[in-house]
Amino acid sequence: MGRVGLDRIALVEAIAELGSISAAATRLGLSYRGAWDAVQALNNLFDGPLIEAQPGGRAGGAAVVTARGQAAVAAFRRVQGEVDAAMAKLETSLSGEPARDLFWSLGMRTSARNALRGVIARITPGEVNSEVTLKLGDGVEITAILTRRSIDDLGLAPGKPAVALIKSSFVILAKGENLKTSARNQIPGVVCSRADGAVNSEIGVDIGGAKTLTATITVESANALELAVGDKVTALIKAPHVILAVE
């Protein structure tokens, strides 16, 4: 339940019924962009996509809830019933103290635009800091630099799940091949969305495995790169800018 909430579960259920992200957003009173962002966030936080969507935009493209997504909804509703029952008992036994505070972590959110779940592939120790490489999917990895103490405190080890948190402003986009850069992480992908504001552009990059990275760059930079949906790009992220979290 730490990765999803009632609002996102309701969205998945609506998509399953209506077969469209746009139609589900309308039913739930959400913007199409908000619903699409929620779908991307869910797919990023699980080891396989919960929703598979075809391009269609606000006009409505086909969307299917996968077997994994159906299982996640069923599990959430089952656990929700158990938590509701436990909460009811706690509320009657804590002399008015709000029991919901004890379950704060169930609804924890982060200001980092990118939250990508994966499995630790390897840890390369150093004198003070170590490199921790997280496998996000087939052929997609991201490396973070952590102190030994942080690794011990988090209990990180190969094979254990973790979530990579990355601010969208830390994601640099580049075009072209044979790039020479000091960025430890160079992740190829395809632009899947672009939304321009007065100053900045938010660029979505499909990096494979139903995972999406979001970058925030200036509109001037986006225009200079001539970024458009379908373009091949490389996302550059410095290892110190990757924060790892565990459940």
N, C-alpha and C positions, 0 to 999 in steps of 0.2 A: 504493500500500500504506500510505501515511501516514494515510489516512482510515479504514482498516478493519484488522481483525486476524483471526487464525484463529478466535477464538471467535465473532465476528460473521458471518464467512463460513459457519461451520458452522450458525449459526442460520438464515441465508438459505436454505441448502441444505435444512435440515429443513423449513422453511416451504414451500418449493417442492414437496417430496415429500408433506407431510401436509396442506397447505392450511389450516393453522391455527396461529396463534401459540401458543395454549395447548398444543396437542399437541406442537409443536416444543419448547416450554419444558420439558415433562415429559420428553421423550426426552433432552434435554441436561442435565437436573438443575438447571434454572433456575427461579426464581420467575416467575410470570406478569408481575409488575410489572417485574422485571429484563429480561425478554425484550421487553416493550412499550417500555421506555425505550431499549433497543438499537435497535429498529426506528425509533423517532422520531429517534434520533441519526443513524442512517444516512440517513434521508430528508432531514434537515436539512443534511447535509454534501454532498449531491449536487444538481445542478441540476434533477433530476426524481426522483420517488419510486422507490425500489427495490422497495418492498412496498406494495401497496394493501390495506388491511384494512377490514372491516366490523365495526361494534360487535358485541360478543358477550361480552366479559369472560372470566372464567375458565371460563365454560360453553363457550366456543369459538365465535368468529365466523369467517367465511370470510376467508382471506388469500391474496393472489395475488402472486407474484414477477413484476414487470414485465419487459419485454424489456430495459430498462436494467439491472435487477437481475441478470438472467441473464448479460448481457454483462459486468457487473462481477465476478461470480463467476468466469466463464471467464478474464477477464483476470488476476484475482488468482491463480488456480491456475497460470496460465502463468508469471507473473512469479515466483511462489513457487518454482517449479522452477528458474528461472534463478538466483534468490538463494541457494537451497540449494546449488546447484552452486558458486557463487562463494564461499559461506561455507566449504564444504569445502576449497577451494583455499587460502583465507586461513588457515584453522586449521592447515594443514600448512606454512605459510610464514612465520608470525609468531612462531615460537619460543615457543609456549605462550601468547602474549598473546591474551586473549579477543576473537575477531573480531566477536562480536556487539555489542561496544561501538561499533564503527564504524557500526553500523546502528541506533543508538539512536533516531534521528529516525523510523524506520519505525514504531516503537511508541509514539511520543510521545502523551501524554494531557494533559488539562488539568483543573484543578479547577473551572473555570467550568461551571456546569450547562447553559448554552446555548452551542452552537457552531453557527453558521448560515453556510453557504457562499453566496456570491453573487458578483456582478461589479460592479466599481466603475463607477458611473454618471457621477459628476462630482466634481470637486474645486474647492471655492470657497476661494481663497487669502485670507489675512488678514495683518496686520502681523507677528504672532508665530505664531498658531495658524491652522490651516485646517480647513474642514469637508470631510470625505470621506463621500460618500453611496454606500452599497452597495445594489445592487438584488438582493433575495432571490428575487423571482418577479414575476409579473404584478401590477403595482400595489402591491407590497410593497417598501418601502425602509427603510433604517435609516442614521442619520447619526452619525458619530463625529467628535470634535475631536482633532486630532493636531498636534504641532509640525511645522514645515517640515522639520526635520532627520529626524524619524521617517518622514515621507512619503518623503524622499529615500533614507533607509537601507533602507526596505522596497521601494523601487522602485515605489511606487503610481502608477497612471495609469489614466485611463478605459479600460474594456475588459478590465482585468486582473482575475483572480479573487482573492478574499480571503475570510477567515473572520472573522466577528464573534463575539467571545467576551464573554459577559455573565453575571455572577453572578445566580442566581435571586433573591437578596435585593435586587438593584438594579431588579427589575421591579415596578412599582406597578400595581395593577389598579383600574379605576374603571368604574362603570356610569353610563349616562345619555348624553345628547347635548349638543352645544355646550359641551364642557368648556373651562374656562379654566385653563391650567396653564403653568408655565415649562418643562416637559419638552420637549425638542426633538423627541423621537420619540413619536408617538401612533399606535399600531398597533391597528386594530380586529381583533377575533377572536371566537371562540366557545369557551366552556369545554368542553374535551373530557375532562377528568379532574379529580378532587379526591381527595386522600389526606390525612386528618387524623392528626396526631400528638398528643402530650400538650400541646404548646405551639403548634406551627406547622402550617400546612396547605400542601401542595404542589399548586399549581393548574396544569394543563396548558391552554394556549390554542392552538387551531388558528387560524393566521393566514393560511391559504390556501397554495396551491402545495405541498401536502404538507409544510409547515413548521410546527413547533410551538415555542412559547415556554413556558418553565416559570417560574413565580413562586413564591417562598416568602414567605408572609405569616402573621400570627398566626391561630390558630383564631378568636379573638375578632373579628378583622377580616373573616375569611371569613364568619362567621355574621352580622355586621352588614350585609354586602353581600348576604347570602342567596345566595351563589354556589352554583350547581348546574350539572351538565352540561347543555349546550344554551343557557346564558345568553350573551347578547351582552355583551362587555366591551371596554374599551380598555386596552391595555398601554402604560404610560408609562415611558419610559427616558430619562434625561438623557444627552446626547451624550458628556460626559466619562467616563461609565460604560461606554462601548462600546470595547473593545480590538480592534484589527485585527491579524490574523496572515496571513502568506503561507506557502506551501509551499516 
